[in-house]
Amino acid sequence: MHVLRPDAADRQIDILSGADANSVFGMAFTPPRPERPEGQGHRVMVSTRTARDRDLFLHAMVMGANAAAATPVAVREDDRIFTLTLADRVVVLNKTGAMLEQPLSVAVAGAGPMQVLLTGLRPGAWSIRSQDGQVRFNAAVVAGRHTAFFVVPPGDYAVQPMALPGAAVYEAPADFMPALSTSLAGQVMLDGTLVTLPPTQRDGAVQLFPATALFKVRGVQAQAAGDELRVESAGRQAVFRAGQAEFTLNGQTWHLPVAARCDQGEWFLPDGVVAALLDLDLIRDAGDAGANLVATRIPNAANLLWIEAQRGADLQKLRDMLADVPERTEYWDIEGENVGFEMALVAPQRLSGVGITWLKGSSRQARFAIETSLDGVTWKKAYEGTSSGKSATMETYAFEPHEATRVRFRGFGNTENAWNSIVHFRLL
């Protein structure tokens, strides 16, 4: 990273880490995804040593392979533009805050053909002419883009807001741009590494993963026969049927947000379901264009068989509620009375209570009950009560220790409205 402005004599650079990385001059902010590693990462803050009404910052980030030598960046400045030169590129940045409408002088330095990008130009006809007159052409600047691009030899150039009579409009060679990188849309990554799989599919708002291909990559046994797919993974035996929005897991029936499908021999299942069967957490890209599967942060995840809300909710949102993510601000919620979710465990577990971090836990009381069962048929009420309404952190609710394989949370709203909203949920 090249810090070009403010000048070295008038700048201060601070490295902020952890919670401080989400603050500016002491004012704290909540990052969009605090549960992700970057939510508690590091940030470089550049500030001026001298207080002014208006400051100007200019940084250049150069990316390359690990072993590549550092690329120097040269900058020239006048009252209207910055001219940055790096490798075989020249970028002219408008610094005025308004469109450039007057002639410019641009110095193109370098040792060979240079790619030049002019920015902040007013729409219309412009011309570029070298000082010796050997290079002359026109450029059409389009509204909304306000840029002009061309490749020229080093030299001094006059850029004017008018067309040169008889000069051609510059066009880059057809093969000038390199081939575009493979799009990540519809692709799946494992811990940040792209894996070669059939593209994902969609059913309305639900993203479907190529399940059998992913199971194979992860070494999970999956057998397809006719319209049935059987999956065995870490003590879980799941059976899916094409066209059905239910499946069985260790003999228990659970629901899918959309039906499983088989397309040309590949089975496609909802993304959250595949992630859960692989004991991984799902991080969706913005707009669900793709996804990344990462190690789960759910405590004792090996003994979590499944979790399902009483009314259809995003499975990953429920699993995120169980994850050990400090400073998490996202939450699972459901509106209504006597509504909630159910957890199933792989093996019986001795429970002595639950821990819950409530949304707005310090300003309102939530009414709820906890039920448990050993067989999923006979249930007992282990706890019923209200939250304190005085804590923004996790509250614990103890009950008589006993073994269970099923746990139900039932919510009855709160003292403000009918919503049941939970940031964290723990079995104790």
Secondary structure by P-SEA (a helix, b strand, c coil): ccccccccccbbbbbbccccccccccbbbbccccccccccbbbbbbbbcccccbbbbbbbbbbbcccccbbbbbbbbcccbbbbbcccbbbbbbcccccccbbbbbbbbcccbbbbbbccccccbbbbbcccccccbbbbbbccccbbbbbbcbbbbbbcccccccccccccccccccccccccccbbbcccccccccbbbbcccccccaaaaaaaaabbbbbbcccbbbbbcccbbbbbbcccccccccccccccccccccccccccccaaaaaaaacbbbbbccccccccccccccccccccccccccccccaaaaaaaaccccccccccccccccccbbbbbccbbbbcbbbbbccccccccccbbbbbbccccccccccccccccccccbbbbbcccccccbbbbbbccccccccccccccccc
